[in-house]
Amino acid sequence: MLELLHSLVTEDLVQRIKDGEHTTADVRAAIEWLKVNSITGVAVDNNPLNHLSELIGGLDFSDVEAGIL
């Protein structure tokens, strides 16, 4: 049952954001969902996470690591 609930929550968040019918609260919920499930990403050339990281000046890996731990 827990696996089904996890899947339904994930699918709902993805669909809301994908359809463009999301609110700021939906985006925050998605970010929190990723965080509590220990989902991380690596900013490599030409991917969205890299573009986002370029917008945040002066942030290095140790800052991010300290915020997670």
GIFEN-V713482 format. One record per helix or strand of 3 or more residues. SS is the DSSP state (H for helix, E for strand). FROM is the first residue (numbers start at 1). TO is the last residue. If there is no record, write none. Layout:
ss:from:to
SS:FROM:TO
SS:FROM:TO
This chain:
ss:from:to
H:2:19
H:24:36
H:48:55
H:61:68
